[in-house]
């Protein structure tokens, strides 16, 4: 199976986690950030929540073979 490109991995992660594909660019920007550097949830019940975006970035990294 060929390796995924980062944009493909992000789109797949968004689909898996139910994140609107219009927000995929936000997930892609998080790929190279350390999880501990991520913005915290603001507790305003916004969608997508930054926590959901972080989960999608983590999943995309897994799909890319990064940890």
C-alpha positions as CSV (number, residue, x, y, z in Angstrom):
1,X,0.0,0.0,0.0
2,X,1.5,3.3,-1.0
3,X,2.3,5.9,1.7
4,X,-0.3,8.6,2.1
5,X,0.6,12.3,1.4
6,X,0.0,14.6,4.4
7,X,-3.1,16.2,2.8
8,X,-4.6,12.7,2.1
9,X,-3.9,11.6,5.7
10,X,-5.5,14.8,7.0
11,X,-8.6,14.3,4.9
12,X,-8.9,10.7,6.0
13,X,-8.6,11.6,9.6
14,X,-11.2,14.3,9.3
15,X,-13.6,11.9,7.7
16,X,-13.0,9.3,10.4
17,X,-13.6,11.8,13.2
18,X,-16.5,13.6,11.5
19,X,-14.7,16.9,11.1
20,X,-16.0,19.0,8.2
21,X,-13.5,18.9,5.4
22,X,-13.6,22.7,5.2
23,X,-11.6,22.6,8.5
24,X,-9.0,20.2,7.2
25,X,-6.5,23.1,6.7
26,X,-6.7,23.7,10.4
27,X,-5.8,20.1,11.1
28,X,-2.9,20.2,8.6
29,X,-1.4,23.3,10.4
30,X,-1.3,21.2,13.6
31,X,0.6,18.3,12.1
32,X,4.1,19.6,12.9
33,X,3.2,21.1,16.3
34,X,4.0,19.3,19.5
35,X,0.7,18.3,21.3
36,X,1.9,20.1,24.4
37,X,2.1,23.3,22.4
38,X,-1.5,23.1,21.2
39,X,-4.1,25.7,22.2
40,X,-6.4,24.6,25.1
41,X,-10.1,24.2,24.7
42,X,-11.9,27.4,25.4
43,X,-14.9,25.7,26.9
44,X,-17.4,27.6,24.7
45,X,-18.8,24.5,23.0
46,X,-17.5,25.8,19.6
47,X,-17.4,23.4,16.7
48,X,-15.0,22.2,15.7
49,X,-13.4,22.2,19.1
50,X,-9.6,22.5,19.1
51,X,-9.5,19.2,21.0
52,X,-11.3,17.5,18.0
53,X,-8.8,19.1,15.6
54,X,-5.9,17.9,17.8
55,X,-7.3,14.4,17.7
56,X,-7.6,14.6,13.9
57,X,-4.0,15.8,13.7
58,X,-2.9,12.9,15.9
59,X,-4.8,10.4,13.7
60,X,-3.2,11.9,10.6
61,X,0.2,11.5,12.1
62,X,-0.6,7.9,12.8
63,X,-1.7,7.4,9.2
64,X,1.6,8.9,8.1
65,X,3.6,6.7,10.3
66,X,4.6,9.5,12.7
67,X,4.1,9.4,16.4
